[in-house]
Amino acid sequence: MNASKRALAAAVSTAALLVGLVACGGSDSGDSASSSNSATAGQAGGGTQAADGGAQAEGGEGGDPVETPLTGEAKQKAEAAALAAFPGKVVKSEEDAENPGTYAVEIKKADGSEVEVYLDPKTYKVVKTKDEAGDDD
């Protein structure tokens, strides 16, 4: 019984240490040890980002919103509709976070340029396009 109590005490101490490191990890001290400890503590927290759902920052604070990749029948239909409008090769297809309620399919055309095709998820009709230069059509 003593061994299990010691193991529990060690686990509680470790958890308290990790919480303390996370709380202190936000300083701009530039200490790389604190950064790696914060990353470890964040991993130990497990599942927080997944539980939040929606648009999370990609690659940390201030990044692009995370967009859910399309799968199954939605992926097939969205990619087919986008390719019918803009022949080429599909780079990625996802639920678009910048235009909620649309699917986005990025296509690399034969001339090497890329276009993002936004589709209505109910009808799979093109509602908007954006080339990689940033021009909306």
Phi, psi and chi 1 to 4 in degrees:
 res  aa     phi    psi   chi1   chi2   chi3   chi4
   1 MET       -  -37.9 -153.3   59.6 -180.0      -
   2 ASN   -60.0  -38.7  -80.7  -20.5      -      -
   3 ALA   -64.4  -40.7      -      -      -      -
   4 SER   -70.6  -33.7   63.1      -      -      -
   5 LYS   -67.5  -39.5  -74.0 -177.8 -179.7  179.7
   6 ARG   -65.5  -40.2  -83.0 -172.2 -114.4  146.1
   7 ALA   -63.9  -41.5      -      -      -      -
   8 LEU   -64.8  -42.6  178.5   61.0      -      -
   9 ALA   -63.0  -40.4      -      -      -      -
  10 ALA   -64.3  -41.5      -      -      -      -
  11 ALA   -65.2  -42.2      -      -      -      -
  12 VAL   -64.8  -41.8  169.1      -      -      -
  13 SER   -62.4  -43.4  -63.1      -      -      -
  14 THR   -62.7  -44.2  -57.7      -      -      -
  15 ALA   -61.7  -42.2      -      -      -      -
  16 ALA   -64.1  -40.3      -      -      -      -
  17 LEU   -62.2  -44.7  177.4   61.8      -      -
  18 LEU   -62.9  -41.0  -71.0  174.6      -      -
  19 VAL   -62.6  -42.4  167.8      -      -      -
  20 GLY   -63.0  -41.6      -      -      -      -
  21 LEU   -64.8  -39.7  -70.8  172.0      -      -
  22 VAL   -64.8  -42.9  168.9      -      -      -
  23 ALA   -63.1  -36.3      -      -      -      -
  24 CYS   -89.0  -13.5  -65.1      -      -      -
  25 GLY   -68.9  -11.5      -      -      -      -
  26 GLY   -81.8   -3.0      -      -      -      -
  27 SER   -74.3  160.1   70.2      -      -      -
  28 ASP   -97.2   39.0  -72.6  -39.4      -      -
  29 SER   -71.5  -18.2   66.6      -      -      -
  30 GLY    76.3    8.4      -      -      -      -
  31 ASP   -74.7  113.3 -177.5   19.1      -      -
  32 SER   -66.6  -28.6   63.0      -      -      -
  33 ALA   -64.9  -40.7      -      -      -      -
  34 SER   -66.8  -34.9  128.1      -      -      -
  35 SER   -66.0  -44.3  -64.6      -      -      -
  36 SER   -71.1  -33.6   62.5      -      -      -
  37 ASN   -66.4  -37.2  -72.9  -21.0      -      -
  38 SER   -65.0  -40.3  -66.2      -      -      -
  39 ALA   -64.2  -41.9      -      -      -      -
  40 THR   -63.4  -43.4  -57.0      -      -      -
  41 ALA   -64.3  -37.8      -      -      -      -
  42 GLY   -64.2  -37.3      -      -      -      -
  43 GLN   -69.4  -35.8  -69.7  171.0   -5.8      -
  44 ALA   -66.9  -27.7      -      -      -      -
  45 GLY   -65.0  -29.3      -      -      -      -
  46 GLY    51.3  127.3      -      -      -      -
  47 GLY    74.2    1.6      -      -      -      -
  48 THR   -65.3  -44.7  -34.1      -      -      -
  49 GLN   -66.5  -40.2  -70.5  179.3  -11.4      -
  50 ALA   -64.6  -35.9      -      -      -      -
  51 ALA   -69.4  -30.2      -      -      -      -
  52 ASP   -68.4  -35.9  -69.6  -17.9      -      -
  53 GLY    63.2 -166.3      -      -      -      -
  54 GLY    61.6 -152.8      -      -      -      -
  55 ALA   -89.1  107.2      -      -      -      -
  56 GLN  -100.4  154.8  -71.5  -71.0  -34.9      -
  57 ALA   -70.8  134.0      -      -      -      -
  58 GLU   -89.4  128.6 -167.9  172.7   88.3      -
  59 GLY    71.0   23.7      -      -      -      -
  60 GLY   108.6 -167.9      -      -      -      -
  61 GLU   -67.9  142.5  -64.5  175.8   22.2      -
  62 GLY    78.2    7.7      -      -      -      -
  63 GLY   -84.7 -175.7      -      -      -      -
  64 ASP   -74.1  151.6  -66.9  -28.4      -      -
  65 PRO   -65.0  146.1   -9.8   16.6      -      -
  66 VAL   -79.0  132.6  172.0      -      -      -
  67 GLU  -115.6  134.6  -63.9  172.4  -40.5      -
  68 THR   -75.0  123.4  -54.1      -      -      -
  69 PRO   -63.1  144.1  -18.2   28.4      -      -
  70 LEU   -76.1  149.4  -64.8  178.9      -      -
  71 THR  -139.1  165.6   59.2      -      -      -
  72 GLY    60.3 -141.1      -      -      -      -
  73 GLU   -63.9  -38.1 -173.8  177.7   -3.4      -
  74 ALA   -60.5  -42.6      -      -      -      -
  75 LYS   -63.2  -47.5  176.1 -177.5  172.3   88.4
  76 GLN   -60.9  -47.6  -68.4  172.6   -9.2      -
  77 LYS   -67.9  -42.6  -73.0 -177.0  175.1 -177.2
  78 ALA   -64.3  -44.5      -      -      -      -
  79 GLU   -66.4  -40.0  -69.9  178.5   -2.2      -
  80 ALA   -63.5  -42.4      -      -      -      -
  81 ALA   -66.5  -41.7      -      -      -      -
  82 ALA   -66.9  -41.7      -      -      -      -
  83 LEU   -67.6  -30.3  -72.4  168.9      -      -
  84 ALA   -65.9  -35.3      -      -      -      -
  85 ALA   -82.1  -35.4      -      -      -      -
  86 PHE  -137.8   91.7  -65.1   92.0      -      -
  87 PRO   -59.4  143.7  -22.6   33.1      -      -
  88 GLY   159.7 -145.8      -      -      -      -
  89 LYS  -122.8  132.8 -179.4 -178.6  176.4 -170.7
  90 VAL   -71.7  127.5  173.0      -      -      -
  91 VAL   -89.6  -46.8  175.9      -      -      -
  92 LYS  -162.4  158.2   63.7 -178.9  175.2  179.0
  93 SER  -139.6  137.0   54.9      -      -      -
  94 GLU  -159.0  166.3   58.4 -155.7    7.0      -
  95 GLU   -77.1  128.5  -67.6  179.0   25.1      -
  96 ASP   -85.1  126.7 -166.5   60.2      -      -
  97 ALA   -83.5  -29.0      -      -      -      -
  98 GLU   -76.0  -27.9  -66.6  173.2    3.6      -
  99 ASN  -125.6   77.6  -61.4  -68.5      -      -
 100 PRO   -53.8  142.1  -22.2   31.8      -      -
 101 GLY    86.2   12.5      -      -      -      -
 102 THR  -130.4  157.8   60.8      -      -      -
 103 TYR   -99.4  146.8  -69.4  158.7      -      -
 104 ALA  -123.1  129.0      -      -      -      -
 105 VAL  -123.2  120.9  179.1      -      -      -
 106 GLU   -94.6  128.6 -170.3  172.9  -36.0      -
 107 ILE  -123.9  135.6  -64.5  176.3      -      -
 108 LYS   -97.1  115.9 -174.4  168.8 -168.3  167.7
 109 LYS   -80.3  167.9  -61.8 -171.2  -71.3 -174.5
 110 ALA   -58.6  -31.0      -      -      -      -
 111 ASP   -81.3    2.2   65.6    2.8      -      -
 112 GLY    93.1  -14.0      -      -      -      -
 113 SER   -76.1  159.5   64.7      -      -      -
 114 GLU  -120.7  145.6  -68.4 -173.6    6.3      -
 115 VAL  -134.2  140.7   62.9      -      -      -
 116 GLU  -103.2  124.9 -169.2  147.6    7.7      -
 117 VAL  -107.9  122.8 -178.2      -      -      -
 118 TYR   -99.8  131.8  -60.6   93.7      -      -
 119 LEU  -124.2  148.3  -56.1  157.5      -      -
 120 ASP   -74.3  124.9  178.9  -52.6      -      -
 121 PRO   -69.8  -14.0   20.4  -27.2      -      -
 122 LYS   -89.4  -39.4  -65.9  177.9 -176.8  173.2
 123 THR  -107.2  -14.9   63.6      -      -      -
 124 TYR    60.0   29.6  -65.5   94.4      -      -
 125 LYS   -93.7  145.6  -67.8 -171.1 -179.6 -162.2
 126 VAL   -69.1  126.0  175.5      -      -      -
 127 VAL  -108.9  -18.4  -66.0      -      -      -
 128 LYS  -169.2  154.0 -179.8  179.7  170.3 -178.3
 129 THR  -134.7  158.3   60.5      -      -      -
 130 LYS  -146.6  124.9  180.0  173.4   97.0  173.7
 131 ASP   -83.8  165.4   68.8   19.4      -      -
 132 GLU   -67.4  -16.9  -75.8  -58.3  -54.4      -
 133 ALA   -74.0  -11.5      -      -      -      -
 134 GLY    99.2    6.3      -      -      -      -
 135 ASP   -85.1  127.1  -62.2  -31.4      -      -
 136 ASP   -86.1  141.4  -72.5  -21.5      -      -
 137 ASP  -105.8      -  -66.0  -21.4      -      -
